[in-house]
């Protein structure tokens, strides 16, 4: 959108303002953050400046989003038109151990950004997750934005509470929208997004390539839970296109998700076929529901309906196998 300034927060925080480039800035670490950064750079009309919290990268500027005064001062300095808020505590182990810190980052920060959106007259896009649903019995076609939420673990609970804080501010006059994506579902430190990544271990999808290739190591692989792996490049492109829309056209909640469904074992079979393995005897499918802690913290099927989103913009999702064939053929890890 001509004349706009856009702030994007993530694992590192990015500011994008609509000015000619003065120098090239490298992307931030993190699969989604890097993709969003590059998408706004590719749009050509944005100058992207990075902020950091704990990174030692010298080209990034320090900002702690949990410091309200510092955040307020920085946004007053930049005067953004849009703020796209991706930052969150997504690691379930950390969320369980540090519930106070997770509450601060996943609920307090987006709630305060929504307050600032109203005070400073910018539009907030809050990136949420399919894990606000329990995944036990999704409606035909998937959960719609109005479906009742019922998160199973601390991560999903705090993201749901963050949504509520943002939507409450919207009712009070803030321009704000919640965008739910499957990218923020995590296993340990990994996301179930996929896309270009410095290390396959950064993504619970990318890491499967390494598992398939290492035939010396036997692995058990989930062949029960249904997943909807979504390319971070597609999410990033969608966010750029979303900022071109009229704010008045945006509903309170939108969903973005690829609609191809796989179990992790089915994804492994695709990788094995692309790589050219004759068999996958080192990987054993587990087709039974998880028990114990896994039964309560890992939803079975959190399919997000994108019908309302597609009334505004086409999804333009890349085919899972198509993208991986091209990526691995071109030398991807």
HELIX and SHEET records of a PDB file:
HELIX    1   1 UNK A   31  UNK A   42  1                                  12    
HELIX    2   2 UNK A   68  UNK A   78  1                                  11    
HELIX    3   3 UNK A   92  UNK A   97  1                                   6    
HELIX    4   4 UNK A   99  UNK A  103  1                                   5    
HELIX    5   5 UNK A  104  UNK A  108  3                                   5    
HELIX    6   6 UNK A  109  UNK A  120  1                                  12    
HELIX    7   7 UNK A  130  UNK A  132  5                                   3    
HELIX    8   8 UNK A  154  UNK A  171  1                                  18    
HELIX    9   9 UNK A  182  UNK A  184  5                                   3    
HELIX   10  10 UNK A  200  UNK A  202  5                                   3    
HELIX   11  11 UNK A  207  UNK A  213  1                                   7    
HELIX   12  12 UNK A  232  UNK A  242  1                                  11    
HELIX   13  13 UNK A  247  UNK A  249  5                                   3    
HELIX   14  14 UNK A  264  UNK A  275  1                                  12    
HELIX   15  15 UNK A  293  UNK A  297  1                                   5    
HELIX   16  16 UNK A  307  UNK A  310  1                                   4    
HELIX   17  17 UNK A  320  UNK A  329  1                                  10    
SHEET    1   A 8 UNK A  61  UNK A  62  0                                        
SHEET    2   A 8 UNK A  47  UNK A  52  1                                        
SHEET    3   A 8 UNK A  13  UNK A  17 -1                                        
SHEET    4   A 8 UNK A   5  UNK A   9 -1                                        
SHEET    5   A 8 UNK A  82  UNK A  85  1                                        
SHEET    6   A 8 UNK A 123  UNK A 129  1                                        
SHEET    7   A 8 UNK A 175  UNK A 181  1                                        
SHEET    8   A 8 UNK A 253  UNK A 256  1                                        
SHEET    1   B 2 UNK A 186  UNK A 187  0                                        
SHEET    2   B 2 UNK A 190  UNK A 191 -1                                        
SHEET    1   C 2 UNK A 219  UNK A 222  0                                        
SHEET    2   C 2 UNK A 283  UNK A 286  1                                        
END                                                                             
